[in-house]
Amino acid sequence: MIRKSFGSRLFDGLNYVFMALLVFLTLYPLYYLLVVSLSDGVAASKGIVYFWPSGTNIEAYKLLLGDKSIIRAYGNTLLYTSVGTAVNMMMTILCAYPLSKKEFYGRSGFTVMIVITMFFSGGLIPSYLLINQLGLLNSMWAVILPGVVSAWNMFIMRTSFQGIPGEIFESAKIDGANEWLTLLRIVLPVSVPMMATIAMFYAVGHWNSYFPALIYLNEKAKFPLQILLRSLVVEGDMAAQAQELSGAGAITTLNIKYAIIIIAILPILLVYPFIQKYFVKGIMIGSLKG
């Protein structure tokens, strides 16, 4: 066993301290939200809660989970995220696969047109007029379709497809497989890490999105959770409900704000650990070739 020098041990120790500090700075804000949301309303409003809840108080969660508008918005967000991610992945695959083929006629021209969209857009007013003319206003598709393909994600996927050895495609052709069979039976199964990474990017984007819904949706019954979160945190729409319980020192608007933030980010926090193992591998696969 090789004994490390003092300088090497010091370097390792400093790295451990730095990483521990970085982890603390990253996780503590989330932990603080949880602690305050579970604390007594008076203690939370006085700002004396730091590391441990002051008492045990779940009234804010009871209030939020008992609100039908919150439950409906949660369901809308789940619907928009699941359908939107599925459509995003399907369209991105159908765009990336042909562009990964050198024999695809006009590949360079299509690539240039897609690159242009990364730097220029029509703007908010033309986009709104287009959605209105297509009859998508105040519908789920108005939230999903405008961002159906991310050029950046598409290029990552295309690069990943280009990294598959050409001999595999030649063998598939010899065996009589057409392009659809090659895509479904060969390309997609070997691209699972990259696919999981891209799907997570799309899902997080849909889950956190509120601006398209704010612009294109008119009915409150169709609003996603992020719209209600914005209304609560920025405008304090549930101040009246909190005031009814604040007389007993149960909760304050601060408890409610932090509780709904925890409720909003919880699904992503639960899903992320199961697919984070694909992230580094997926991004590396997508960045090996330009």
C-alpha positions in Angstrom: 0.0 0.0 0.0 1.4 3.3 -1.1 1.5 5.9 1.7 0.2 9.3 0.7 2.3 12.4 1.4 1.2 15.1 3.7 0.4 17.4 0.8 -1.8 14.7 -0.8 -3.6 14.1 2.4 -4.1 17.8 2.9 -5.5 18.1 -0.6 -7.9 15.2 -0.1 -9.0 16.7 3.3 -9.7 20.1 1.7 -11.7 18.4 -1.1 -13.8 16.6 1.5 -14.4 19.9 3.4 -15.3 21.7 0.2 -17.7 19.0 -1.0 -19.4 18.8 2.4 -19.8 22.6 2.4 -21.2 22.5 -1.2 -23.7 19.8 -0.3 -24.8 21.7 2.8 -25.3 24.9 0.7 -27.3 23.0 -1.9 -29.5 21.0 0.5 -30.0 23.3 3.4 -32.5 25.7 1.5 -34.7 22.7 0.8 -34.4 21.4 4.4 -35.2 24.9 5.7 -38.4 25.0 3.7 -39.5 21.7 5.1 -38.6 22.7 8.7 -40.4 26.0 8.5 -43.5 24.4 6.9 -43.7 22.0 9.8 -43.1 24.6 12.6 -45.4 26.5 14.8 -46.8 29.6 13.0 -45.6 32.1 15.6 -42.0 30.7 15.6 -41.9 30.6 11.8 -43.1 34.3 11.6 -40.5 35.4 14.1 -37.7 33.8 12.1 -36.3 31.7 15.0 -36.5 28.3 13.2 -33.2 27.2 11.6 -32.4 23.5 11.9 -35.3 21.8 13.8 -39.0 22.4 13.7 -40.5 24.4 16.5 -43.2 21.9 17.5 -44.9 19.6 15.1 -47.4 21.4 12.8 -48.9 19.8 9.7 -51.9 22.2 9.5 -50.5 23.9 6.4 -50.3 20.6 4.6 -53.9 19.8 5.7 -55.1 23.1 4.4 -53.4 22.8 1.1 -54.3 19.1 0.4 -57.8 19.8 1.4 -58.1 22.6 -1.1 -59.8 21.3 -4.3 -58.0 23.8 -6.5 -54.6 22.6 -5.3 -55.5 19.0 -6.0 -57.0 19.9 -9.4 -53.9 21.9 -10.3 -51.7 19.0 -9.2 -53.6 16.7 -11.5 -53.2 19.2 -14.4 -49.5 19.4 -13.8 -49.2 15.6 -13.8 -51.2 15.4 -17.0 -49.2 18.2 -18.8 -45.9 16.7 -17.7 -46.6 13.1 -18.6 -48.3 13.9 -22.0 -45.9 16.6 -22.8 -42.8 14.5 -22.0 -44.1 11.6 -24.1 -44.8 14.0 -27.1 -41.5 15.7 -26.6 -39.6 12.4 -26.7 -41.5 11.1 -29.7 -40.9 14.2 -31.8 -37.3 14.6 -30.7 -36.5 11.0 -31.7 -38.3 11.4 -35.1 -36.2 14.6 -35.7 -32.9 13.3 -34.4 -32.8 9.9 -36.1 -33.0 11.1 -39.7 -30.5 13.9 -39.0 -28.0 11.4 -37.7 -28.0 9.6 -41.1 -25.3 10.9 -43.5 -27.3 9.7 -46.5 -30.3 11.8 -45.5 -30.8 14.3 -48.3 -30.9 17.9 -47.1 -29.5 17.1 -43.7 -27.3 20.2 -43.6 -30.2 22.5 -44.6 -32.5 21.1 -41.9 -29.8 21.4 -39.3 -29.1 25.0 -40.1 -32.8 25.8 -39.8 -33.0 24.1 -36.4 -29.9 26.0 -35.2 -31.4 29.3 -36.2 -34.4 28.6 -33.8 -31.9 28.5 -30.9 -31.0 32.1 -31.4 -34.1 33.7 -32.9 -37.8 33.4 -32.2 -41.0 35.0 -33.5 -41.7 36.7 -30.2 -44.6 36.5 -27.8 -47.3 38.3 -29.8 -46.8 36.2 -33.0 -46.7 33.0 -30.9 -50.0 34.0 -29.3 -51.6 34.8 -32.6 -50.5 31.5 -34.0 -51.9 29.5 -31.1 -55.1 31.4 -31.4 -55.4 30.8 -35.2 -54.7 27.1 -34.7 -57.6 26.9 -32.2 -55.4 25.7 -29.4 -56.0 28.6 -27.0 -57.2 27.5 -23.6 -56.3 23.9 -24.2 -53.6 21.5 -23.0 -51.9 21.5 -26.4 -51.3 25.3 -26.1 -49.0 24.5 -23.2 -47.3 21.4 -24.8 -47.0 22.0 -28.5 -45.0 25.4 -28.6 -42.0 23.7 -27.1 -42.5 20.3 -28.5 -38.9 19.9 -29.6 -35.9 21.4 -27.8 -33.1 22.0 -30.4 -30.4 21.5 -27.8 -31.9 18.1 -26.6 -32.4 17.1 -30.2 -28.7 17.7 -31.0 -27.6 15.7 -28.0 -29.8 12.8 -29.2 -28.6 13.1 -32.7 -25.0 13.0 -31.6 -25.8 9.9 -29.5 -27.3 8.2 -32.5 -24.3 9.1 -34.6 -22.1 7.3 -32.1 -23.7 3.9 -32.8 -21.3 1.9 -35.0 -22.3 1.8 -38.6 -21.7 -2.0 -38.8 -24.8 -2.4 -36.6 -27.0 -0.6 -39.2 -25.5 -2.6 -42.0 -26.2 -5.9 -40.2 -29.8 -4.8 -39.7 -30.2 -4.0 -43.4 -28.8 -7.4 -44.3 -31.3 -9.0 -42.0 -34.1 -7.2 -43.8 -34.9 -4.6 -41.1 -36.3 -1.3 -42.4 -35.6 2.1 -40.7 -38.5 1.8 -38.3 -37.4 -1.6 -37.1 -33.8 -0.4 -36.8 -34.9 2.6 -34.7 -37.2 0.6 -32.4 -35.3 -2.6 -32.0 -31.6 -1.4 -32.2 -31.2 2.4 -31.8 -33.5 3.1 -28.9 -32.6 0.1 -26.7 -28.9 1.0 -26.8 -29.6 4.7 -26.1 -31.5 4.2 -22.8 -29.1 6.4 -20.7 -29.3 9.3 -23.1 -33.1 8.8 -23.4 -33.6 8.9 -19.7 -31.5 12.0 -19.4 -33.4 13.9 -22.1 -36.8 12.7 -20.7 -35.8 14.1 -17.3 -34.9 17.4 -18.8 -38.3 17.6 -20.6 -40.2 16.5 -17.5 -38.6 19.0 -15.2 -39.2 21.7 -17.8 -42.9 20.9 -17.9 -43.2 20.5 -14.2 -41.7 23.9 -13.5 -43.3 25.7 -16.4 -45.9 28.4 -15.7 -45.5 31.1 -18.4 -47.2 29.3 -21.3 -50.2 28.4 -19.0 -50.3 32.0 -17.8 -50.4 33.3 -21.4 -52.6 30.7 -23.2 -55.0 29.4 -20.5 -58.1 31.3 -19.4 -59.9 28.9 -17.1 -58.6 28.4 -13.6 -59.7 24.8 -13.7 -57.0 24.1 -16.3 -54.1 25.9 -14.5 -51.1 23.8 -13.5 -49.7 23.8 -10.0 -47.0 26.4 -10.8 -49.6 29.0 -11.5 -51.2 28.6 -8.1 -47.7 28.5 -6.5 -46.9 31.8 -8.2 -50.2 33.3 -7.0 -49.6 32.1 -3.5 -45.9 33.1 -3.1 -46.0 36.3 -5.1 -49.6 37.5 -4.5 -50.5 35.8 -1.3 -53.9 34.5 -2.4 -54.3 32.2 0.5 -53.7 34.8 3.2 -57.4 34.7 4.2 -57.3 31.0 4.8 -54.2 31.3 6.9 -55.7 34.1 8.9 -58.5 31.9 10.0 -56.0 29.6 11.8 -53.4 32.1 12.8 -55.5 33.2 15.8 -54.6 29.9 17.5 -51.0 30.2 16.4 -51.4 27.3 14.1 -50.1 28.5 10.8 -49.2 31.7 9.0 -48.9 32.5 5.3 -45.2 31.7 5.6 -46.1 28.1 6.6 -48.4 27.8 3.6 -45.9 29.2 1.1 -43.1 26.9 2.2 -45.5 23.9 2.4 -46.8 24.4 -1.2 -43.2 24.7 -2.4 -42.4 21.4 -0.8 -45.5 19.8 -2.3 -44.5 21.2 -5.8 -40.9 19.9 -5.8 -41.6 16.6 -4.0 -42.3 14.5 -7.2 -39.1 15.6 -8.9 -37.1 14.9 -5.7 -38.6 11.4 -5.6 -38.0 10.6 -9.2 -34.5 12.0 -9.6 -32.6 9.4 -7.5 -33.8 6.6 -9.7 -32.6 8.1 -13.0 -29.6 10.2 -11.9 -27.3 7.3 -12.6 -28.0 7.8 -16.3 -27.2 11.5 -16.3 -23.4 11.5 -16.6 -23.4 8.6 -19.0 -26.2 10.0 -21.1 -24.6 13.4 -21.4 -21.2 11.9 -22.2 -22.6 9.7 -24.9 -24.3 12.7 -26.4 -21.2 14.8 -26.4 -18.6 12.4 -27.9 -19.2 13.6 -31.5 -20.1 17.0 -32.9 
